Amino acid sequence: AFLAFAVAEPGRYPYYLLKMVGSDETTVGKFFGHIRYNFFIVFYPLGAFCDLTAGYFSAPHFVESG
């Protein structure tokens, strides 16, 4: 989950910066816009899977400890 977050999040902030300075319609701005709006297609399910896997493997510990 951390790896999915670490890869997906840095693509968002350059887009926000470019949008604030009005450069979101340049080639670089469009590239980061594409990253910002399409990386979630891969990394959202990957992060959800990792979270569910962590919950699955930690459940026996919680059942055992009460």
C-alpha positions in Angstrom: 0.0 0.0 0.0 2.9 2.3 0.8 4.5 1.7 -2.5 1.3 2.3 -4.4 0.9 5.6 -2.5 4.5 6.6 -3.0 4.4 6.1 -6.7 0.9 7.6 -7.4 1.0 10.7 -5.2 4.1 12.6 -6.6 2.4 12.8 -10.0 -0.5 14.9 -8.5 1.5 17.8 -7.1 3.3 19.0 -10.2 -0.1 19.1 -11.9 -1.5 21.3 -9.1 1.5 23.6 -9.3 1.3 23.9 -13.1 -2.4 24.6 -12.8 -1.9 27.3 -10.2 0.6 29.1 -12.5 -1.6 28.7 -15.5 0.6 26.2 -17.4 -1.8 23.3 -17.4 -2.5 23.6 -21.1 1.2 23.2 -22.1 2.7 19.9 -23.2 4.2 19.3 -19.7 0.9 20.4 -18.1 -1.1 18.0 -20.2 1.4 15.2 -19.4 1.0 15.7 -15.7 -2.7 16.0 -16.1 -2.8 12.7 -17.8 -0.7 11.2 -15.0 -2.9 12.8 -12.4 -6.2 11.5 -13.8 -5.1 8.1 -15.1 -2.7 6.7 -12.5 -5.5 5.9 -10.1 -6.8 3.3 -12.6 -3.8 1.1 -11.6 -2.9 2.3 -8.2 -6.3 2.6 -6.5 -7.1 -1.2 -6.9 -3.5 -2.0 -6.0 -3.7 0.1 -2.8 -7.1 -1.4 -1.9 -5.7 -4.9 -2.4 -2.7 -4.2 -0.2 -4.9 -2.8 2.5 -7.2 -5.8 2.4 -4.2 -8.2 2.5 -2.8 -6.4 5.5 -6.2 -6.7 7.3 -6.4 -10.4 6.4 -3.0 -11.2 7.7 -3.5 -9.2 10.9 -6.9 -10.7 11.7 -5.6 -13.8 13.5 -3.5 -11.6 15.8 -6.7 -9.6 16.8 -8.7 -12.8 17.3 -6.0 -14.3 19.4 -5.4 -11.2 21.6 -9.1 -10.7 22.1 
